[in-house]
């Protein structure tokens, strides 16, 4: 990408921007573009609004029994990986 940020650049990278996944230079380019582009600012605000609605609407939690089963499976997988690594000499 060039030093200037186009609307297409911003829209293509909007999720990464909102998720703070860009390096500081790229983040600054996006922010500068948003300061001067009403259309992209509208797109950013709409996405932020959708994310906020999802956060408020999706507050259900999985049952504790599911959490325990998942953690148990993770433990089993970790042990299997450790056994595999030590038996094949790659540890």
C-alpha positions as CSV (number, residue, x, y, z in Angstrom):
1,X,0.0,0.0,0.0
2,X,1.1,3.6,-0.5
3,X,1.3,6.2,2.2
4,X,-2.2,7.4,1.4
5,X,-5.1,5.3,2.5
6,X,-7.9,4.9,0.0
7,X,-11.5,4.0,0.9
8,X,-10.9,0.6,-0.5
9,X,-7.8,0.1,1.7
10,X,-9.7,1.1,4.8
11,X,-12.8,-1.0,4.1
12,X,-10.6,-4.0,3.3
13,X,-8.7,-3.6,6.6
14,X,-11.6,-2.2,8.8
15,X,-11.9,-5.4,10.9
16,X,-8.2,-5.5,11.6
17,X,-8.3,-1.8,12.5
18,X,-11.2,-2.3,14.9
19,X,-9.5,-5.4,16.4
20,X,-6.3,-3.4,17.0
21,X,-4.4,-5.9,14.8
22,X,-2.5,-3.3,12.7
23,X,1.0,-2.0,13.3
24,X,1.3,1.6,14.5
25,X,2.0,3.0,11.0
26,X,-0.9,1.2,9.4
27,X,-3.2,2.2,12.3
28,X,-2.2,5.8,11.9
29,X,-2.9,5.7,8.2
30,X,-6.4,4.3,8.9
31,X,-7.1,6.9,11.6
32,X,-6.0,9.8,9.3
33,X,-8.3,8.6,6.6
34,X,-11.2,8.3,8.9
35,X,-10.6,11.9,10.1
36,X,-11.1,13.1,6.6
37,X,-13.6,10.7,5.0
38,X,-17.3,10.9,6.1
39,X,-18.2,7.8,4.1
40,X,-15.6,5.6,5.8
41,X,-16.3,7.1,9.2
42,X,-19.9,6.1,8.7
43,X,-18.8,2.5,7.9
44,X,-16.6,2.4,10.9
45,X,-19.4,3.7,13.2
46,X,-21.8,1.2,11.8
47,X,-19.4,-1.7,12.4
48,X,-18.7,-0.5,16.0
49,X,-22.5,-0.3,16.5
50,X,-23.0,-3.9,15.3
51,X,-20.3,-5.1,17.6
52,X,-21.8,-3.3,20.6
53,X,-25.2,-4.8,19.8
54,X,-23.7,-8.3,19.6
55,X,-21.9,-7.8,22.9
56,X,-25.1,-6.8,24.6
57,X,-27.2,-9.5,23.0
58,X,-24.8,-12.4,23.3
59,X,-24.3,-12.6,27.0
60,X,-25.3,-16.2,27.4
61,X,-22.7,-18.4,29.0
62,X,-22.1,-22.1,28.3
63,X,-23.1,-24.4,31.1
64,X,-20.4,-25.2,33.7
65,X,-20.5,-28.9,32.7
66,X,-19.5,-28.0,29.1
67,X,-16.6,-25.9,30.4
68,X,-15.4,-28.8,32.5
69,X,-15.6,-31.2,29.6
70,X,-13.8,-28.9,27.3
71,X,-11.0,-28.3,29.8
72,X,-10.7,-32.1,30.4
73,X,-10.3,-32.6,26.6
74,X,-7.7,-29.9,26.4
75,X,-5.8,-31.7,29.2
76,X,-6.0,-35.0,27.4
77,X,-4.8,-33.4,24.1
78,X,-1.9,-31.8,25.9
79,X,-0.9,-35.0,27.5
80,X,-1.1,-36.9,24.2
81,X,1.1,-34.3,22.5
82,X,3.6,-34.5,25.3
83,X,3.7,-38.3,25.1
84,X,4.0,-38.1,21.3
85,X,6.9,-35.6,21.4
86,X,8.8,-37.5,24.1
87,X,8.4,-40.9,22.3
88,X,9.5,-39.6,18.9
89,X,12.4,-37.6,20.4
90,X,11.3,-34.1,19.2
91,X,10.7,-32.7,22.7
